[in-house]
């Protein structure tokens, strides 16, 4: 053996012995590098084309929940996720859905010689007839009860409590009438409920040009506004999940089925209702007599003047529902984490649409699929998340958050112990301008992430710059409403969550006109907003899945609770009520938040200074305390609205399902007390204050990790 060959063999021996160690010690590229790659892989035009292509395919046919077309869209979603090399599976449930079997609305009045049968039909966009138009579900209200209502018409503005109180003050008799109310301020289920309380026999809810149109611009397809025949379809169910399985999962019948009970009290409407178009409403409003409505109640329909009634117009409404136990399907993809596979960051969007659903919800679905493609690129370069990531595509959201709720109910305890956060995108894009709602410990990370993404409408600034200029007050809203699939996560289990979108309200909401053409012409012509939505949503998930120390800040929570408590206290409150227990608990939470933020700094320094295994446990403990603190805001007894709503800080209030107020229990108790004539109900307000205070104290203990 020569000297050279001896050296060679020594080197090859050394390599053979040391290589396994070398690969063990060789650090993978920092995860931050992959996060930059995630953002840069959105370079145009690639992503714009992929996302618009997904949207066109997703919205090719009307796909209401439970329909064959909805099942085909589920296949498309699962095929795209699998082709991105993500392990994909479906979970199905058998749930109660309702479909319209018969609808009629006739108007008679002394001015009309014969009763007029209103068409109740949305006209197809001229020049763009859909080859699948026979799949369009006739306009209806999901879960409206079957029945007939005949009575004089009464105009009730937005159908809010205050609108019915105003009618009562004016002596307008709503009893046994058919109420005509306009969409725009409160959840349609609450409009029906308020009308029922006022004694009405039935309700029609219409879309006024004042709220969804423009006097001068015309309408879709020429402009973005709702055409006169457009109807906002939707649910009047005031709950979450399958109404026949309140609190538990609607297991498939073929898998043995499950217990079925009636819906919780007050969750479903008591009187029949129908949504109608501006065109149909104008015909009715012309025939309503009685006093002229207040100026603020006037819309922009072609009516000489808006009057209150009752009558002389008489409406005869008949609605027959077909109720059926229907199979729905949620689609999931799971990317298993390497260091903490038992911790989950969950992204979710629903798939089912009232008709084509290009804005609601498939702008979100297309965005989720775009994220899956970018994650595939990262994985090909060697990225693996620290924690597990689940991508969820829900079914039957439109009926009442059903797909997500059934899954959350089925997996409640696993989610309680293992879910880091739930990131919801329902509508991803309806127009320009970013908006967000979140539980407050996520405020900071949301701001940081939007600072890293370019504003899709002005490349010289970030989404964050545009957002703070938008005038949103507060900048980040809260998740008390029942508006989308975040509700079961936050309000039933106490999982930190985010809900976000570009554009906010849009005129063709829940109508046949929410289609690909509307999106391409008005919602997002270049699909840049979709790409930015994918960047924000994806980067948020990456930070939550990859950051060694969770990017949660509970100081924002304490600050937020302090101002919400002040707001409540500033209302009309009896002087026997004390807010001191609430303020004291918030102070405890603030102290724990300051303390854990210090511990986070320390853990971060310790981590960078020495890579020893002994660091793992304290960091895990630190993260678990931050993950679990949100759960402490939940209470087994739940809220006024029902025991399913367990979160005492964020939940819907009794009078408004869209409501996003904090402390709904205290708020509802105050409402009741104000309307009562004795002091007793104020004791109940005090009780609700104590309950919230106890929950906040529990959260402060979870955060500090100490026993008393
Ligand atoms: Zn939606």
Boltz pocket constraint, residues with backbone or C-beta under 6 A from the ligand:
constraints:
  - pocket:
      binder: B
      contacts: [[A, 350], [A, 352], [A, 360], [A, 361], [A, 397], [A, 426], [A, 427], [A, 483]]
      max_distance: 6.0
